Structure formats: C-alpha cells, structure tokens
Amino acid sequence: MVNYDEAHLSARALMRASPVLSGYACKMHIPLFYAVLPSSIQWLLSTRCCPKSWSPQWKRRYLIALGGYLYRFKDENGSTPKGAPMPVDSMEARLLSRDEAVANGEFNIVTDRLPVDCTSVIEVCSGGKTQYFAMNSTEEATTWVNSVRQMRQDCITKNMGHSNIPYPKEWDAFDASAKRIREQKARIRNKLEAIDRKEQEMQTLGSAPSVGYYS
C-alpha cells in the first residue's frame, strides 16, 4: 500500500520543483549473498550460465537530485521512489576507476561488465549503503559527482544555519516526506531483524543438548 509521503514524491512532482539534476542511469543491483563471496566465485557466477537472481544486474533508473535527497525511480513517470530516498548531507560520491580494480588484480563486476552505451560509473555512499550508477559518459558522471558534492555542502551549511541562499518551501515539504519514508523503512527493517534474531535464538535453544539429573 502506498502511503501519502510516497505518493507525494512522484517523479513528475519533483521535476516540477526544478531539481538540481535529473536523468537516466543504470543502477547495479547486487544480491546480498554475492557481496560476501570470494572474487573467484563471483567471477564464476557472473560468467557462467546461472540464474540472473544469483549475480549482479544493471537496472535502468531515473535519478532526481532535489533538496536534501537523491531519488531513484523506475522511469521519469514513476509514481513512487524505488527504495528509500538517499540523504545527501552524509553522502560521498566519486568516479569509480576500472584501473583501481586492475591494479589490485581483482575481478570487478561493476567496471568489467558495464551496460551497453555506458562508459563510466559513480560510487555513491549514503546511510551506510554503497550503490553504483553507470553513466553514458565521463562528462555526465562527473556532473553528477560534482552536483552531489555541492548539494552536500549546501545542506551542511543550511543545517548549521549559515546559508543565505533561499530554500524553496516546496523543497522543505519534499525533504520532510523523504525523511518520514526513511524512518518508516528503518522501523520495518528493525522489526524484521528483531524477528530474525528471535528465530535464531529459538533454533539455538532447540538444538541445545538436554541435561538431566541422571545423564
């Protein structure tokens, strides 16, 4: 069920608010178990015939940078964001160089298997998560990195009360909705993690050997 905040943050609504930057990119989706595998196993999964769900896949997304967040949508007509909006005040962004992976002698699924028509990748870290976006050109990727860095600086300055730049009220409303969505998703994630921990504890207790007086 879509709540008010998600419906409020449609791609078209954000575009009408004059975002800092917007455009298509390909986002790397990495399965949870894949990230902890040795690079040799990652290479096998990525080069052999195996279910797509087992290995990382590039998915096309429409990105919108506005106010204090970076939003991802399925396309420019998306009615709700894909995943939680990413706060830019704690965001780190950089161009990802394939030379780094080559120098380390490692197989890198992000840089070694770029989507068709994409030549550059940016790495975005925010809220404890790292995500990768493939761009059509180095110039486009550089523009995104510079824009995100400037947005971060502007947000920090604004939060400290030192900004003299007018901040649109509409952006404040979008920021508030984005923050509530992140908090809601965090609560759901915490509940699921608590349930998982409880189940693991029950399994551990169930597998413990019984100790009796006459053993």
Solvent accessible surface area in square Angstrom, and as a share of the most:
residue,aa,sasa,rsa
1,M,238,1.06
2,V,85,0.49
3,N,47,0.24
4,Y,154,0.59
5,D,17,0.09
6,E,31,0.14
7,A,59,0.45
8,H,52,0.23
9,L,0,0.00
10,S,24,0.15
11,A,0,0.00
12,R,144,0.53
13,A,15,0.11
14,L,0,0.00
15,M,72,0.32
16,R,180,0.66
17,A,9,0.07
18,S,83,0.54
19,P,27,0.17
20,V,69,0.40
21,L,40,0.20
22,S,35,0.23
23,G,16,0.15
24,Y,58,0.22
25,A,6,0.05
26,C,20,0.12
27,K,33,0.14
28,M,7,0.03
29,H,84,0.37
30,I,57,0.29
31,P,17,0.11
32,L,167,0.83
33,F,95,0.40
34,Y,4,0.01
35,A,67,0.52
36,V,123,0.71
37,L,47,0.23
38,P,81,0.51
39,S,53,0.34
40,S,71,0.46
41,I,68,0.35
42,Q,29,0.13
43,W,109,0.38
44,L,69,0.34
45,L,30,0.15
46,S,7,0.04
47,T,66,0.38
48,R,152,0.56
49,C,145,0.87
50,C,37,0.22
51,P,67,0.42
52,K,154,0.65
53,S,85,0.55
54,W,120,0.42
55,S,9,0.06
56,P,9,0.06
57,Q,59,0.26
58,W,49,0.17
59,K,85,0.36
60,R,145,0.53
61,R,34,0.13
62,Y,18,0.07
63,L,1,0.00
64,I,0,0.00
65,A,0,0.00
66,L,0,0.00
67,G,5,0.05
68,G,9,0.08
69,Y,23,0.09
70,L,3,0.01
71,Y,0,0.00
72,R,17,0.06
73,F,0,0.00
74,K,137,0.58
75,D,49,0.25
76,E,82,0.37
77,N,90,0.46
78,G,12,0.12
79,S,79,0.51
80,T,37,0.21
81,P,15,0.10
82,K,84,0.36
83,G,42,0.40
84,A,23,0.18
85,P,1,0.01
86,M,8,0.03
87,P,20,0.13
88,V,0,0.00
89,D,56,0.29
90,S,61,0.39
91,M,3,0.01
92,E,96,0.43
93,A,5,0.04
94,R,88,0.32
95,L,69,0.34
96,L,24,0.12
97,S,45,0.29
98,R,123,0.45
99,D,107,0.55
100,E,77,0.34
101,A,8,0.06
102,V,86,0.50
103,A,88,0.68
104,N,103,0.53
105,G,70,0.67
106,E,100,0.45
107,F,44,0.18
108,N,40,0.20
109,I,15,0.08
110,V,8,0.04
111,T,10,0.06
112,D,54,0.28
113,R,117,0.43
114,L,57,0.28
115,P,26,0.16
116,V,135,0.77
117,D,114,0.59
118,C,16,0.10
119,T,91,0.53
120,S,12,0.08
121,V,3,0.02
122,I,3,0.01
123,E,24,0.11
124,V,0,0.00
125,C,42,0.25
126,S,8,0.05
127,G,48,0.46
128,G,88,0.84
129,K,118,0.50
130,T,64,0.37
131,Q,24,0.11
132,Y,38,0.14
133,F,0,0.00
134,A,0,0.00
135,M,1,0.00
136,N,88,0.45
137,S,35,0.23
138,T,70,0.41
139,E,128,0.57
140,E,49,0.22
141,A,0,0.00
142,T,49,0.29
143,T,63,0.37
144,W,5,0.02
145,V,6,0.04
146,N,80,0.41
147,S,20,0.13
148,V,3,0.01
149,R,128,0.47
150,Q,103,0.46
151,M,9,0.04
152,R,73,0.27
153,Q,100,0.45
154,D,60,0.31
155,C,14,0.08
156,I,55,0.28
157,T,37,0.22
158,K,72,0.31
159,N,103,0.53
160,M,118,0.53
161,G,63,0.61
162,H,119,0.53
163,S,43,0.28
164,N,150,0.77
165,I,125,0.64
166,P,121,0.76
167,Y,60,0.23
168,P,59,0.37
169,K,179,0.76
170,E,89,0.40
171,W,41,0.14
172,D,64,0.33
173,A,46,0.36
174,F,4,0.02
175,D,25,0.13
176,A,40,0.31
177,S,1,0.01
178,A,0,0.00
179,K,115,0.49
180,R,112,0.41
181,I,3,0.01
182,R,71,0.26
183,E,75,0.34
184,Q,63,0.28
185,K,65,0.28
186,A,29,0.23
187,R,134,0.49
188,I,91,0.46
189,R,111,0.41
190,N,84,0.43
191,K,135,0.57
192,L,111,0.55
193,E,79,0.35
194,A,45,0.35
195,I,98,0.50
196,D,68,0.35
197,R,133,0.49
198,K,121,0.51
199,E,94,0.42
200,Q,99,0.44
201,E,96,0.43
202,M,115,0.51
203,Q,128,0.57
204,T,90,0.52
205,L,126,0.63
206,G,67,0.65
207,S,90,0.58
208,A,56,0.43
209,P,118,0.74
210,S,113,0.73
211,V,135,0.77
212,G,43,0.42
213,Y,217,0.82
214,Y,216,0.82
215,S,124,0.80
